Amino acid sequence: MIDILLSVLILTGAALTFIGSLGLARLRDFYSRLHGPTKATTLGVGCLLIASAVFFSLRDEGVSLHEVLVTLFLFITAPVSAHLLGKAALHLKLKSLAPMPAQDDAPSDPA
């Protein structure tokens, strides 16, 4: 049963990490590329670290806290660093390649 859980965590982690890396390489602009490493890759590496923690906790006598601490650190720092990168790009007025929504020419106050 544990082998199945570990296999699912490792395969899920590998797939999410690959999708996040592919998104980083293939997406068109800076803002879109932020999503790859901060969402999919973070979850993928988190799954791999949790699988490692479960494996080494069952193999040794005690709980393996190293991987759990690295996972928590990763989940805390990845969104913060993505936010700071996004704010820096906005501050530098980096243009996005995403299409802008259509603007209404009608005035907002009908009176």
KADAPE-V632198 format. One record per residue. SS is DSSP state (@ for helix, = for strand, . for the rest). NEAR is the number of other ideal C-beta (glycine too) atoms within 8 Angstrom. D_CENTER is the distance of its C-alpha to the mean C-alpha in whole Angstrom. Layout:
# KADAPE-V632198
SS | NEAR | D_CENTER
SS | NEAR | D_CENTER
This chain:
# KADAPE-V632198
. | 4 | 28
@ | 7 | 26
@ | 6 | 26
@ | 7 | 25
@ | 9 | 22
@ | 11 | 21
@ | 8 | 21
@ | 8 | 19
@ | 13 | 16
@ | 11 | 16
@ | 8 | 17
@ | 10 | 14
@ | 15 | 11
@ | 10 | 13
@ | 9 | 13
@ | 13 | 9
@ | 13 | 9
@ | 9 | 12
@ | 11 | 10
@ | 16 | 7
@ | 11 | 10
@ | 9 | 12
@ | 13 | 11
@ | 11 | 11
@ | 6 | 14
@ | 5 | 16
. | 10 | 15
. | 4 | 17
. | 10 | 17
@ | 8 | 15
@ | 10 | 13
@ | 12 | 12
@ | 11 | 11
@ | 11 | 9
@ | 9 | 6
@ | 15 | 6
@ | 13 | 5
@ | 11 | 3
@ | 9 | 2
@ | 13 | 4
@ | 14 | 5
@ | 14 | 4
@ | 11 | 6
@ | 17 | 8
@ | 12 | 9
@ | 12 | 10
@ | 13 | 12
@ | 13 | 13
@ | 13 | 14
@ | 12 | 16
@ | 12 | 18
@ | 10 | 19
@ | 15 | 20
@ | 12 | 22
@ | 9 | 23
@ | 10 | 25
@ | 10 | 26
@ | 7 | 28
@ | 5 | 29
. | 7 | 30
. | 2 | 32
. | 5 | 30
. | 6 | 26
. | 11 | 24
@ | 7 | 22
@ | 7 | 21
@ | 12 | 17
@ | 12 | 17
@ | 8 | 17
@ | 9 | 15
@ | 13 | 12
@ | 8 | 13
@ | 8 | 13
@ | 12 | 10
@ | 10 | 8
@ | 8 | 11
@ | 8 | 11
@ | 11 | 7
@ | 10 | 8
@ | 8 | 11
@ | 9 | 11
@ | 11 | 9
@ | 8 | 12
@ | 8 | 14
@ | 9 | 14
@ | 10 | 14
@ | 8 | 17
@ | 8 | 19
@ | 10 | 18
@ | 8 | 20
@ | 6 | 23
. | 6 | 23
. | 5 | 24
. | 8 | 22
. | 5 | 22
. | 8 | 20
. | 6 | 21
. | 7 | 20
. | 3 | 24
. | 5 | 25
. | 4 | 26
. | 4 | 30
. | 5 | 32
. | 4 | 35
. | 3 | 38
. | 4 | 40
. | 4 | 40
. | 3 | 38
. | 4 | 41
. | 3 | 44
. | 2 | 47
